């Protein structure tokens, strides 16, 4: 478990320092904003779809290391996936961070994202880690919405 914790920390640090897909998508895209007032995290997730496939996904915003790293890893994970696949990943991720799914069972669907299993021990952090997913879901379901974890 110590190794997993170290890996988790180094991945969070890395993605917080140099977040992937930290930009806007130009052209036609859907987006949604996520607010987590408890921590002060604010993210805007943009997606561009090619039919049913997430062709591009990016985020902007400010927040704690966990919210940023989670968004960064999420954009890497869902790019190229179908909307249905991304939706399944959201479900697995949510079950895992709320402690209802063991990380080893989440891993086939989530890959690297299974590292976030540790946040299930910290209820406040669950909202930080899942904020980007709520915003992604809102962006996929409708245009220009603001979602809140509250
Ligand atoms: Zn946070």
Backbone and ligand atoms as CSV (ligand in chain L), in Angstrom:
chain,resi,resn,atom,element,x,y,z
A,1,UNK,N,N,0.829,-1.206,0.000
A,1,UNK,CA,C,0.000,0.000,0.000
A,1,UNK,C,C,0.864,1.256,0.000
A,2,UNK,N,N,2.029,1.166,0.639
A,2,UNK,CA,C,2.925,2.326,0.699
A,2,UNK,C,C,3.365,2.735,-0.706
A,3,UNK,N,N,3.615,1.740,-1.566
A,3,UNK,CA,C,4.035,2.022,-2.933
A,3,UNK,C,C,2.942,2.753,-3.699
A,4,UNK,N,N,1.703,2.291,-3.489
A,4,UNK,CA,C,0.566,2.892,-4.166
A,4,UNK,C,C,0.406,4.346,-3.720
A,5,UNK,N,N,0.608,4.560,-2.438
A,5,UNK,CA,C,0.482,5.917,-1.914
A,5,UNK,C,C,1.549,6.850,-2.500
A,6,UNK,N,N,2.752,6.336,-2.611
A,6,UNK,CA,C,3.828,7.136,-3.214
A,6,UNK,C,C,3.550,7.426,-4.678
A,7,UNK,N,N,3.047,6.414,-5.360
A,7,UNK,CA,C,2.723,6.576,-6.774
A,7,UNK,C,C,1.611,7.620,-6.915
A,8,UNK,N,N,0.612,7.503,-6.066
A,8,UNK,CA,C,-0.499,8.451,-6.066
A,8,UNK,C,C,0.018,9.873,-5.896
A,9,UNK,N,N,0.883,10.056,-4.897
A,9,UNK,CA,C,1.407,11.395,-4.637
A,9,UNK,C,C,2.224,11.934,-5.799
A,10,UNK,N,N,3.040,11.084,-6.393
A,10,UNK,CA,C,3.872,11.589,-7.480
A,10,UNK,C,C,3.035,11.895,-8.716
A,11,UNK,N,N,1.982,11.114,-8.945
A,11,UNK,CA,C,1.104,11.382,-10.090
A,11,UNK,C,C,0.328,12.687,-9.877
A,12,UNK,N,N,-0.183,12.877,-8.670
A,12,UNK,CA,C,-0.928,14.113,-8.358
A,12,UNK,C,C,-0.008,15.328,-8.528
A,13,UNK,N,N,1.191,15.229,-7.993
A,13,UNK,CA,C,2.147,16.343,-8.094
A,13,UNK,C,C,2.471,16.663,-9.534
A,14,UNK,N,N,2.706,15.610,-10.301
A,14,UNK,CA,C,3.070,15.778,-11.701
A,14,UNK,C,C,1.946,16.455,-12.478
A,15,UNK,N,N,0.717,15.960,-12.314
A,15,UNK,CA,C,-0.406,16.509,-13.080
A,15,UNK,C,C,-0.838,17.875,-12.566
A,16,UNK,N,N,-0.559,18.153,-11.302
A,16,UNK,CA,C,-0.865,19.478,-10.774
A,16,UNK,C,C,0.132,20.502,-11.319
A,17,UNK,N,N,1.381,20.082,-11.413
A,17,UNK,CA,C,2.442,20.977,-11.890
A,17,UNK,C,C,2.303,21.227,-13.395
A,18,UNK,N,N,2.058,20.166,-14.129
A,18,UNK,CA,C,1.893,20.337,-15.576
A,18,UNK,C,C,0.642,19.618,-16.050
A,19,UNK,N,N,-0.510,20.263,-15.814
A,19,UNK,CA,C,-1.776,19.627,-16.206
A,19,UNK,C,C,-1.869,19.417,-17.716
A,20,UNK,N,N,-2.385,18.240,-18.103
A,20,UNK,CA,C,-2.564,17.918,-19.518
A,20,UNK,C,C,-3.892,18.498,-19.995
A,21,UNK,N,N,-3.912,18.892,-21.262
A,21,UNK,CA,C,-5.141,19.417,-21.867
A,21,UNK,C,C,-5.702,20.613,-21.106
A,22,UNK,N,N,-4.817,21.428,-20.566
A,22,UNK,CA,C,-5.221,22.618,-19.815
A,22,UNK,C,C,-5.310,23.780,-20.803
A,23,UNK,N,N,-6.478,23.890,-21.449
A,23,UNK,CA,C,-6.660,24.883,-22.508
A,23,UNK,C,C,-8.138,24.950,-22.839
A,24,UNK,N,N,-8.472,25.834,-23.777
A,24,UNK,CA,C,-9.825,25.885,-24.306
A,24,UNK,C,C,-9.835,25.142,-25.628
A,25,UNK,N,N,-11.005,24.680,-26.000
A,25,UNK,CA,C,-11.157,24.083,-27.323
A,25,UNK,C,C,-11.794,25.142,-28.215
A,26,UNK,N,N,-11.131,25.431,-29.306
A,26,UNK,CA,C,-11.710,26.417,-30.219
A,26,UNK,C,C,-12.675,25.709,-31.172
A,27,UNK,N,N,-13.592,26.465,-31.700
A,27,UNK,CA,C,-14.579,25.872,-32.597
A,27,UNK,C,C,-15.755,25.333,-31.818
A,28,UNK,N,N,-16.498,24.453,-32.463
A,28,UNK,CA,C,-17.721,23.980,-31.821
A,28,UNK,C,C,-17.381,22.993,-30.723
A,29,UNK,N,N,-17.901,23.273,-29.575
A,29,UNK,CA,C,-17.682,22.368,-28.461
A,29,UNK,C,C,-18.785,22.581,-27.433
A,30,UNK,N,N,-18.908,21.604,-26.571
A,30,UNK,CA,C,-19.833,21.735,-25.456
A,30,UNK,C,C,-18.991,21.956,-24.221
A,31,UNK,N,N,-19.535,22.648,-23.281
A,31,UNK,CA,C,-18.775,22.837,-22.053
A,31,UNK,C,C,-19.707,22.943,-20.857
A,32,UNK,N,N,-19.146,22.740,-19.698
A,32,UNK,CA,C,-19.889,22.947,-18.459
A,32,UNK,C,C,-18.892,23.330,-17.384
A,33,UNK,N,N,-19.398,24.066,-16.433
A,33,UNK,CA,C,-18.552,24.502,-15.340
A,33,UNK,C,C,-18.890,23.717,-14.087
A,34,UNK,N,N,-17.866,23.435,-13.318
A,34,UNK,CA,C,-18.089,22.767,-12.045
A,34,UNK,C,C,-17.541,23.614,-10.906
A,35,UNK,N,N,-18.345,23.752,-9.862
A,35,UNK,CA,C,-17.914,24.507,-8.684
A,35,UNK,C,C,-17.959,23.608,-7.462
A,36,UNK,N,N,-16.914,23.670,-6.702
A,36,UNK,CA,C,-16.901,22.953,-5.427
A,36,UNK,C,C,-16.630,23.985,-4.334
A,37,UNK,N,N,-17.692,24.626,-3.835
A,37,UNK,CA,C,-17.523,25.739,-2.894
A,37,UNK,C,C,-16.822,25.334,-1.598
A,38,UNK,N,N,-16.933,24.055,-1.271
A,38,UNK,CA,C,-16.327,23.557,-0.036
A,38,UNK,C,C,-14.817,23.750,-0.035
A,39,UNK,N,N,-14.232,23.637,-1.223
A,39,UNK,CA,C,-12.777,23.707,-1.332
A,39,UNK,C,C,-12.348,24.929,-2.141
A,40,UNK,N,N,-13.282,25.460,-2.949
A,40,UNK,CA,C,-12.938,26.594,-3.802
A,40,UNK,C,C,-12.478,26.192,-5.187
A,41,UNK,N,N,-12.755,24.951,-5.565
A,41,UNK,CA,C,-12.365,24.485,-6.897
A,41,UNK,C,C,-13.384,24.961,-7.931
A,42,UNK,N,N,-12.880,25.472,-9.024
A,42,UNK,CA,C,-13.734,25.870,-10.158
A,42,UNK,C,C,-13.106,25.356,-11.436
A,43,UNK,N,N,-13.855,24.564,-12.158
A,43,UNK,CA,C,-13.330,23.997,-13.406
A,43,UNK,C,C,-14.323,24.189,-14.527
A,44,UNK,N,N,-13.808,24.381,-15.708
A,44,UNK,CA,C,-14.648,24.409,-16.896
A,44,UNK,C,C,-14.129,23.326,-17.817
A,45,UNK,N,N,-14.971,22.375,-18.127
A,45,UNK,CA,C,-14.584,21.262,-18.985
A,45,UNK,C,C,-15.239,21.441,-20.350
A,46,UNK,N,N,-14.435,21.386,-21.403
A,46,UNK,CA,C,-14.954,21.493,-22.770
A,46,UNK,C,C,-14.734,20.178,-23.502
A,47,UNK,N,N,-15.699,19.811,-24.301
A,47,UNK,CA,C,-15.551,18.608,-25.116
A,47,UNK,C,C,-15.964,18.898,-26.542
A,48,UNK,N,N,-15.314,18.243,-27.456
A,48,UNK,CA,C,-15.781,18.311,-28.828
A,48,UNK,C,C,-15.998,16.883,-29.306
A,49,UNK,N,N,-17.183,16.672,-29.856
A,49,UNK,CA,C,-17.591,15.325,-30.248
A,49,UNK,C,C,-17.513,15.151,-31.757
A,50,UNK,N,N,-17.109,13.960,-32.168
A,50,UNK,CA,C,-17.205,13.568,-33.573
A,50,UNK,C,C,-18.177,12.406,-33.584
A,51,UNK,N,N,-19.424,12.698,-33.885
A,51,UNK,CA,C,-20.461,11.684,-33.744
A,51,UNK,C,C,-20.611,11.348,-32.280
A,52,UNK,N,N,-20.304,10.105,-31.953
A,52,UNK,CA,C,-20.476,9.629,-30.590
A,52,UNK,C,C,-19.151,9.584,-29.828
A,53,UNK,N,N,-18.092,9.998,-30.504
A,53,UNK,CA,C,-16.758,9.857,-29.931
A,53,UNK,C,C,-16.244,11.205,-29.402
A,54,UNK,N,N,-15.620,11.157,-28.238
A,54,UNK,CA,C,-15.025,12.355,-27.664
A,54,UNK,C,C,-13.709,12.618,-28.400
A,55,UNK,N,N,-13.784,13.538,-29.332
A,55,UNK,CA,C,-12.645,13.813,-30.194
A,55,UNK,C,C,-11.588,14.625,-29.451
A,56,UNK,N,N,-12.081,15.579,-28.661
A,56,UNK,CA,C,-11.154,16.403,-27.882
A,56,UNK,C,C,-11.825,16.772,-26.565
A,57,UNK,N,N,-11.010,16.914,-25.552
A,57,UNK,CA,C,-11.529,17.302,-24.244
A,57,UNK,C,C,-10.440,18.093,-23.529
A,58,UNK,N,N,-10.848,19.171,-22.871
A,58,UNK,CA,C,-9.871,20.035,-22.226
A,58,UNK,C,C,-10.514,20.685,-21.017
A,59,UNK,N,N,-9.682,21.266,-20.175
A,59,UNK,CA,C,-10.248,21.962,-19.021
A,59,UNK,C,C,-9.444,23.202,-18.690
A,60,UNK,N,N,-10.106,24.071,-17.938
A,60,UNK,CA,C,-9.508,25.296,-17.445
A,60,UNK,C,C,-10.008,25.501,-16.030
A,61,UNK,N,N,-9.302,26.268,-15.260
A,61,UNK,CA,C,-9.836,26.593,-13.956
A,61,UNK,C,C,-8.765,26.632,-12.894
A,62,UNK,N,N,-9.225,26.763,-11.679
A,62,UNK,CA,C,-8.288,26.792,-10.573
A,62,UNK,C,C,-8.869,25.958,-9.444
A,63,UNK,N,N,-7.989,25.467,-8.643
A,63,UNK,CA,C,-8.446,24.632,-7.544
A,63,UNK,C,C,-7.280,23.930,-6.890
A,64,UNK,N,N,-7.611,23.017,-6.004
A,64,UNK,CA,C,-6.570,22.305,-5.273
A,64,UNK,C,C,-5.880,21.292,-6.183
A,65,UNK,N,N,-4.803,20.755,-5.704
A,65,UNK,CA,C,-4.003,19.803,-6.496
A,65,UNK,C,C,-4.827,18.595,-6.924
A,66,UNK,N,N,-5.689,18.115,-6.045
A,66,UNK,CA,C,-6.461,16.908,-6.378
A,66,UNK,C,C,-7.463,17.191,-7.493
A,67,UNK,N,N,-8.151,18.337,-7.406
A,67,UNK,CA,C,-9.153,18.640,-8.440
A,67,UNK,C,C,-8.489,18.833,-9.800
A,68,UNK,N,N,-7.334,19.463,-9.788
A,68,UNK,CA,C,-6.623,19.720,-11.040
A,68,UNK,C,C,-6.030,18.439,-11.622
A,69,UNK,N,N,-5.402,17.666,-10.769
A,69,UNK,CA,C,-4.800,16.410,-11.237
A,69,UNK,C,C,-5.879,15.444,-11.729
A,70,UNK,N,N,-7.003,15.447,-11.045
A,70,UNK,CA,C,-8.090,14.558,-11.445
A,70,UNK,C,C,-8.616,14.957,-12.823
A,71,UNK,N,N,-8.782,16.265,-13.040
A,71,UNK,CA,C,-9.253,16.750,-14.341
A,71,UNK,C,C,-8.243,16.432,-15.435
A,72,UNK,N,N,-6.971,16.626,-15.115
A,72,UNK,CA,C,-5.908,16.358,-16.076
A,72,UNK,C,C,-5.910,14.885,-16.496
A,73,UNK,N,N,-5.984,13.997,-15.512
A,73,UNK,CA,C,-5.999,12.564,-15.791
A,73,UNK,C,C,-7.280,12.150,-16.505
A,74,UNK,N,N,-8.378,12.807,-16.138
A,74,UNK,CA,C,-9.657,12.468,-16.780
A,74,UNK,C,C,-9.621,12.790,-18.269
A,75,UNK,N,N,-9.064,13.971,-18.620
A,75,UNK,CA,C,-9.045,14.339,-20.039
A,75,UNK,C,C,-8.217,13.330,-20.837
A,76,UNK,N,N,-7.128,12.862,-20.244
A,76,UNK,CA,C,-6.316,11.856,-20.934
A,76,UNK,C,C,-7.086,10.550,-21.093
A,77,UNK,N,N,-7.858,10.224,-20.051
A,77,UNK,CA,C,-8.529,8.920,-20.025
A,77,UNK,C,C,-9.721,8.856,-20.978
A,78,UNK,N,N,-10.453,9.950,-21.136
A,78,UNK,CA,C,-11.697,9.856,-21.924
A,78,UNK,C,C,-11.527,10.257,-23.392
A,79,UNK,N,N,-10.388,10.848,-23.708
A,79,UNK,CA,C,-10.191,11.246,-25.105
A,79,UNK,C,C,-10.174,10.013,-26.007
A,80,UNK,N,N,-10.985,10.055,-27.067
A,80,UNK,CA,C,-11.067,8.922,-27.974
A,80,UNK,C,C,-12.113,7.893,-27.587
A,81,UNK,N,N,-12.691,8.057,-26.400
A,81,UNK,CA,C,-13.734,7.129,-25.951
A,81,UNK,C,C,-15.104,7.593,-26.462
A,82,UNK,N,N,-16.059,6.675,-26.483
A,82,UNK,CA,C,-17.417,7.080,-26.816
A,82,UNK,C,C,-18.059,7.709,-25.579
A,83,UNK,N,N,-19.162,8.418,-25.820
A,83,UNK,CA,C,-19.888,9.029,-24.710
A,83,UNK,C,C,-20.329,7.956,-23.715
A,84,UNK,N,N,-20.767,6.815,-24.227
A,84,UNK,CA,C,-21.217,5.721,-23.347
A,84,UNK,C,C,-20.058,5.176,-22.512
A,85,UNK,N,N,-18.893,5.040,-23.127
A,85,UNK,CA,C,-17.724,4.544,-22.382
A,85,UNK,C,C,-17.319,5.530,-21.289
A,86,UNK,N,N,-17.352,6.823,-21.625
A,86,UNK,CA,C,-16.997,7.843,-20.637
A,86,UNK,C,C,-17.987,7.835,-19.482
A,87,UNK,N,N,-19.230,7.620,-19.805
A,87,UNK,CA,C,-20.264,7.575,-18.789
A,87,UNK,C,C,-20.056,6.385,-17.843
A,88,UNK,N,N,-19.641,5.252,-18.399
A,88,UNK,CA,C,-19.335,4.081,-17.573
A,88,UNK,C,C,-18.132,4.362,-16.672
A,89,UNK,N,N,-17.133,5.058,-17.229
A,89,UNK,CA,C,-15.954,5.394,-16.430
A,89,UNK,C,C,-16.343,6.306,-15.267
A,90,UNK,N,N,-17.231,7.247,-15.555
A,90,UNK,CA,C,-17.709,8.139,-14.496
A,90,UNK,C,C,-18.356,7.329,-13.380
A,91,UNK,N,N,-19.214,6.376,-13.753
A,91,UNK,CA,C,-19.901,5.545,-12.752
A,91,UNK,C,C,-18.899,4.758,-11.910
A,92,UNK,N,N,-17.921,4.115,-12.583
A,92,UNK,CA,C,-16.921,3.326,-11.854
A,92,UNK,C,C,-16.090,4.224,-10.934
A,93,UNK,N,N,-15.714,5.398,-11.466
A,93,UNK,CA,C,-14.893,6.325,-10.683
A,93,UNK,C,C,-15.653,6.760,-9.431
A,94,UNK,N,N,-16.913,7.100,-9.638
A,94,UNK,CA,C,-17.724,7.569,-8.515
A,94,UNK,C,C,-17.909,6.470,-7.469
A,95,UNK,N,N,-18.157,5.239,-7.942
A,95,UNK,CA,C,-18.300,4.117,-7.002
A,95,UNK,C,C,-17.000,3.894,-6.227
A,96,UNK,N,N,-15.882,4.052,-6.926
A,96,UNK,CA,C,-14.588,3.805,-6.290
A,96,UNK,C,C,-14.268,4.874,-5.240
A,97,UNK,N,N,-14.435,6.165,-5.590
A,97,UNK,CA,C,-14.041,7.209,-4.635
A,97,UNK,C,C,-15.009,7.308,-3.462
A,98,UNK,N,N,-16.210,6.740,-3.619
A,98,UNK,CA,C,-17.126,6.713,-2.485
A,98,UNK,C,C,-17.028,5.389,-1.735
A,99,UNK,N,N,-16.016,4.577,-2.092
A,99,UNK,CA,C,-15.718,3.374,-1.328
A,99,UNK,C,C,-16.615,2.189,-1.619
A,100,UNK,N,N,-17.401,2.268,-2.708
A,100,UNK,CA,C,-18.312,1.174,-3.016
A,100,UNK,C,C,-17.719,0.180,-4.012
A,101,UNK,N,N,-16.553,0.525,-4.556
A,101,UNK,CA,C,-15.902,-0.373,-5.516
A,101,UNK,C,C,-14.414,-0.414,-5.181
A,102,UNK,N,N,-13.880,-1.611,-5.017
A,102,UNK,CA,C,-12.463,-1.754,-4.669
A,102,UNK,C,C,-11.597,-1.319,-5.854
A,103,UNK,N,N,-10.438,-0.689,-5.566
A,103,UNK,CA,C,-9.587,-0.208,-6.649
A,103,UNK,C,C,-9.201,-1.293,-7.648
A,104,UNK,N,N,-8.972,-2.524,-7.140
A,104,UNK,CA,C,-8.568,-3.591,-8.070
A,104,UNK,C,C,-9.713,-3.962,-9.022
A,105,UNK,N,N,-10.963,-3.756,-8.567
A,105,UNK,CA,C,-12.109,-4.031,-9.442
A,105,UNK,C,C,-12.387,-2.855,-10.381
A,106,UNK,N,N,-11.922,-1.662,-9.975
A,106,UNK,CA,C,-12.138,-0.472,-10.794
A,106,UNK,C,C,-11.084,-0.367,-11.887
A,107,UNK,N,N,-9.935,-0.983,-11.628
A,107,UNK,CA,C,-8.792,-0.818,-12.519
A,107,UNK,C,C,-9.030,-1.186,-13.992
A,108,UNK,N,N,-9.737,-2.310,-14.269
A,108,UNK,CA,C,-9.955,-2.639,-15.688
A,108,UNK,C,C,-10.639,-1.498,-16.448
A,109,UNK,N,N,-11.586,-0.810,-15.796
A,109,UNK,CA,C,-12.306,0.269,-16.470
A,109,UNK,C,C,-11.545,1.593,-16.387
A,110,UNK,N,N,-10.791,1.786,-15.316
A,110,UNK,CA,C,-10.230,3.112,-15.053
A,110,UNK,C,C,-8.743,3.251,-15.301
A,111,UNK,N,N,-8.007,2.155,-15.301
A,111,UNK,CA,C,-6.567,2.237,-15.492
A,111,UNK,C,C,-5.914,3.104,-14.425
A,112,UNK,N,N,-5.163,4.099,-14.873
A,112,UNK,CA,C,-4.398,4.966,-13.989
A,112,UNK,C,C,-5.285,5.696,-12.973
A,113,UNK,N,N,-6.535,5.954,-13.365
A,113,UNK,CA,C,-7.450,6.689,-12.493
A,113,UNK,C,C,-7.761,5.942,-11.198
A,114,UNK,N,N,-7.482,4.630,-11.176
A,114,UNK,CA,C,-7.723,3.844,-9.977
A,114,UNK,C,C,-6.870,4.335,-8.804
A,115,UNK,N,N,-5.855,5.140,-9.129
A,115,UNK,CA,C,-5.012,5.734,-8.081
A,115,UNK,C,C,-5.814,6.603,-7.117
A,116,UNK,N,N,-6.948,7.123,-7.584
A,116,UNK,CA,C,-7.736,8.021,-6.752
A,116,UNK,C,C,-8.562,7.289,-5.688
A,117,UNK,N,N,-8.435,5.969,-5.647
A,117,UNK,CA,C,-9.187,5.199,-4.652
A,117,UNK,C,C,-8.947,5.717,-3.235
A,118,UNK,N,N,-7.725,6.197,-2.989
A,118,UNK,CA,C,-7.359,6.670,-1.656
A,118,UNK,C,C,-8.208,7.816,-1.138
A,119,UNK,N,N,-8.804,8.589,-2.032
A,119,UNK,CA,C,-9.591,9.734,-1.556
A,119,UNK,C,C,-10.871,9.295,-0.855
A,120,UNK,N,N,-11.249,8.027,-1.025
A,120,UNK,CA,C,-12.472,7.559,-0.358
A,120,UNK,C,C,-12.356,7.676,1.162
A,121,UNK,N,N,-11.117,7.746,1.645
A,121,UNK,CA,C,-10.914,7.912,3.083
A,121,UNK,C,C,-11.149,9.347,3.541
A,122,UNK,N,N,-11.218,10.267,2.576
A,122,UNK,CA,C,-11.370,11.685,2.908
A,122,UNK,C,C,-12.577,12.268,2.179
A,123,UNK,N,N,-13.752,12.254,2.847
A,123,UNK,CA,C,-14.990,12.677,2.178
A,123,UNK,C,C,-14.901,14.049,1.508
A,124,UNK,N,N,-14.167,14.977,2.097
A,124,UNK,CA,C,-14.054,16.311,1.518
A,124,UNK,C,C,-13.344,16.237,0.163
A,125,UNK,N,N,-12.369,15.337,0.082
A,125,UNK,CA,C,-11.579,15.196,-1.136
A,125,UNK,C,C,-12.323,14.483,-2.262
A,126,UNK,N,N,-13.358,13.727,-1.887
A,126,UNK,CA,C,-14.145,13.020,-2.902
A,126,UNK,C,C,-14.735,14.030,-3.885
A,127,UNK,N,N,-15.209,15.157,-3.342
A,127,UNK,CA,C,-15.791,16.197,-4.196
A,127,UNK,C,C,-14.743,16.841,-5.085
A,128,UNK,N,N,-13.551,17.024,-4.565
A,128,UNK,CA,C,-12.458,17.581,-5.374
A,128,UNK,C,C,-12.155,16.659,-6.551
A,129,UNK,N,N,-12.054,15.362,-6.252
A,129,UNK,CA,C,-11.662,14.392,-7.284
A,129,UNK,C,C,-12.771,14.173,-8.308
A,130,UNK,N,N,-14.040,14.305,-7.892
A,130,UNK,CA,C,-15.122,13.993,-8.834
A,130,UNK,C,C,-15.710,15.222,-9.525
A,131,UNK,N,N,-15.266,16.411,-9.130
A,131,UNK,CA,C,-15.805,17.641,-9.730
A,131,UNK,C,C,-15.703,17.652,-11.260
A,132,UNK,N,N,-14.536,17.322,-11.776
A,132,UNK,CA,C,-14.338,17.345,-13.233
A,132,UNK,C,C,-15.258,16.361,-13.937
A,133,UNK,N,N,-15.550,15.242,-13.281
A,133,UNK,CA,C,-16.427,14.232,-13.884
A,133,UNK,C,C,-17.853,14.746,-13.957
A,134,UNK,N,N,-18.284,15.442,-12.905
A,134,UNK,CA,C,-19.630,16.029,-12.935
A,134,UNK,C,C,-19.727,17.063,-14.055
A,135,UNK,N,N,-18.671,17.853,-14.199
A,135,UNK,CA,C,-18.666,18.875,-15.252
A,135,UNK,C,C,-18.657,18.223,-16.630
A,136,UNK,N,N,-17.876,17.158,-16.788
A,136,UNK,CA,C,-17.835,16.451,-18.070
A,136,UNK,C,C,-19.214,15.897,-18.419
A,137,UNK,N,N,-19.851,15.294,-17.434
A,137,UNK,CA,C,-21.172,14.706,-17.649
A,137,UNK,C,C,-22.160,15.788,-18.080
A,138,UNK,N,N,-22.117,16.924,-17.371
A,138,UNK,CA,C,-23.021,18.026,-17.711
A,138,UNK,C,C,-22.730,18.539,-19.119
A,139,UNK,N,N,-21.460,18.612,-19.461
A,139,UNK,CA,C,-21.084,19.097,-20.793
A,139,UNK,C,C,-21.583,18.144,-21.879
A,140,UNK,N,N,-21.527,16.849,-21.588
A,140,UNK,CA,C,-21.966,15.867,-22.584
A,140,UNK,C,C,-23.478,15.846,-22.720
A,141,UNK,N,N,-24.154,16.179,-21.625
A,141,UNK,CA,C,-25.610,16.103,-21.640
A,141,UNK,C,C,-26.260,17.373,-22.177
A,142,UNK,N,N,-25.655,18.493,-21.919
A,142,UNK,CA,C,-26.259,19.758,-22.362
A,142,UNK,C,C,-25.183,20.822,-22.495
A,143,UNK,N,N,-25.476,21.852,-23.208
A,143,UNK,CA,C,-24.529,22.947,-23.399
A,143,UNK,C,C,-24.557,23.923,-22.226
A,144,UNK,N,N,-23.415,24.467,-21.955
A,144,UNK,CA,C,-23.288,25.665,-21.129
A,144,UNK,C,C,-24.071,25.615,-19.824
A,145,UNK,N,N,-23.672,24.689,-19.018
A,145,UNK,CA,C,-24.310,24.580,-17.720
A,145,UNK,C,C,-23.293,24.784,-16.625
A,146,UNK,N,N,-23.787,25.177,-15.488
A,146,UNK,CA,C,-22.923,25.269,-14.317
A,146,UNK,C,C,-23.393,24.223,-13.327
A,147,UNK,N,N,-22.473,23.369,-12.938
A,147,UNK,CA,C,-22.837,22.367,-11.941
A,147,UNK,C,C,-22.096,22.635,-10.641
A,148,UNK,N,N,-22.692,22.233,-9.584
A,148,UNK,CA,C,-22.085,22.410,-8.277
A,148,UNK,C,C,-22.107,21.083,-7.567
A,149,UNK,N,N,-21.110,20.851,-6.731
A,149,UNK,CA,C,-21.099,19.615,-5.964
A,149,UNK,C,C,-22.049,19.710,-4.773
A,150,UNK,N,N,-22.544,20.919,-4.518
A,150,UNK,CA,C,-23.451,21.087,-3.370
A,150,UNK,C,C,-24.860,20.697,-3.739
L,1,ZN,ZN,ZN,-10.387,20.743,-3.884
